Amino acid sequence: MKIIAGVDEVGRGSLIGPVYAAAVILNKSINKKILKDSKKLSKSQREILAKYIKKNSIWATGKATVKEIEKINILQASLLAMKRAIIKLKKKPSLVLVDGNKLPNIKNYKINFVIKGDQKIPSISAASIIAKVTRDKIISNLGKNFKDYNWNKNYGYGTKQHIKAIKRLGITPHHRKTFSPINKLR
């Protein structure tokens, strides 16, 4: 029996915090029709589906820290987060399908990419949901100590309000200092 894991990441374009990835092996009984790209779902839909997926799947998350992002760049950090999620799965998949067009390098794993996979492959959709819900929760918690940056709403992305807060209040330890416009504000 072929065990397929779907993988996706979230947080690449954010100005703060870690990048997260999730790897998901769906149980046969899961309703694949309700799984969609996380960007096409509301926050409450994602949270409900994340619980459902976690209950009916083998799943794992991986992350790469701000320090790692700044050291190896966001693409390599995203691939590292994916690799960490895949390796943490309790079952080794016979095939890993990754959203996008770049692959993490893991010995003894068969890995393929699927462009727009989060819209086409249910296990990748599930991974996009788990990754997004996991990262959003972490960023919201970080934001409790940095309320004026509004991270509980913008999740660290470069909204006008977030950029204004950076200019007014400065850069936090959670900001990615190599990212524009932060690298110009230092």
N, C-alpha and C positions, 0 to 999 in steps of 0.2 A: 504494500500500500504506500502510495506517495504521500509524504507529509510536506505540505507547502506552507512556508511562512511568508507573510507580507510584512514589509518594512517601510516606514516613512519617518520623516523628521519634521520638527517645528522649531521656529525661533531663529532661523538664519538671518532674517532681515531686521530683527529687533536690535535696539541699541544697547540693551542690557541683558545680563544674566546668561545662564548656560543655554546651549542648544540641546534639545531632547530628541531622542528617537524611540520608537517602539517597534517591537517585532511580535507578530501575532500568528498563531496557528489556530484556525477556527475548528471547533468541534463540528462534526457532520450535522448535528441537530440544530445548529444556529440558523436563524432566519436571515439569509444573505440579502434579501430584498430590501431590508430596512437599513443596510449599511451604505453610507454615502461618504463622499469626501467631507472632512470635518468643516471645511470652509462653506459648505452648502447647508450647514445645520446651525440652529440657534444654540446659545450657550446651554440652555436647559436640555435641549435634545441631545447635545453631546454628552452631558453629564449622565443622563438616563442610559444612553447607549453604552457609555464607558462601563457602567456597572454591569449591564447585560453582557457585554463582550468579555469582561473579566471573569464573570461567572461561567461562561460557556466557551472558554478558550484557554490555550496555553499562551501566556504573554510575558513579556519582560520589557523594561525600559532601560535606556542607557543615556548618559549625558556627557557633554564635554564642557568644562568650566570656562569662565571668562579668560583666565590665565592661559588655558590651552588654545582658545580661539585666537588670542593675541599672539601666541607663540607660533602656531602652525597654520593659521588663517581659517576663515569660516567654513570653506569647503572641506578641508581636511578634518576640521573639528566635527563637522556633520557626519562625515564617513566614520570617524572614530566613535561617535555616539551610536551610530548604527551597528558597528562591529560589537560594541559592548552589549547592546540589546540582544543581538543574535546569539552571542556566546552565552548569555544568561538564560536563554530558553531551557526549560527542563527536559525537552526532547530535542534531539538534533533533527532539523528538517532535511528532507532529501533534496529540496529545492527552495531557494530564497528568492523572492521577487521584491525588488526595490523600486520605489517610486523615483522617477527622474531619469537621468542619463549617465550617472556616475555610480560606481560600485565600491563598497568597502573591500579591502583585500583580506580575505581570511582563508588560511590554508585548509584544505580538505572540505570545503563547502562549495556546492554548486550554486552560483548566484547570477541572476540575470536582472537587467533593469527593464522597467516598463514606463515609457513616457506617458504622463497623465494616469499612472497606475492607480492613484487614489480615486479616480473616477471610473475605473474599469474593473479592478480586481477587488473583490470583497475583503480579502485578508489585508490588503494595503489600506483600504478605506478604514477598516477596524484599527489598524496601526496609527493612521492619521488622527483618529478620534482619541485613542489612548494617549498618544504623545501630546496632543493639544490640551486635553483636560489636565494631564499631569503638569505640564509646564505652566499653564494658566494659574493653577493652584499655587505653585511655588512662587510665581511672580506676584500674585495677589498678596501672599504672605510677606514677601519682601517689601511690598508697597506700604504695608502698615507702618513701617518706620520712615517712609519717604512719601507721605500723603500728598504733598504739593505736586509731585510728578505724575500723579493719577495713573499709576501702573495697574490698578485694579480694573481700569477701563481700557487703557491703550497697550497693556502688557509689554511696555518698553519700546513699542514701535515709534517711529519718528513723527508723531502727530504734531500739529502746530503748538498745541498746549504743552506737550512734552519738551519740545525744542525751547519754548519760552521759559519753562521751568529750569532747564539746564542753564540758559543764559542768565537767569535771575539768581539761581541758587547754587549753580556749579555742578561739577561732575561728581558722582558718587563712586564708591568702590565697585559698584555693580555695573557701571557703564563700561562698554567696550571702547577703550581709548584709541584703538586703531581704526575705528569706524568713523566715517564722515556723517554728520558735521562735527562730532565730538573731537576728532583729531585737529580740527581748526579752532576749537574753542579753548584749548589748553594753554 
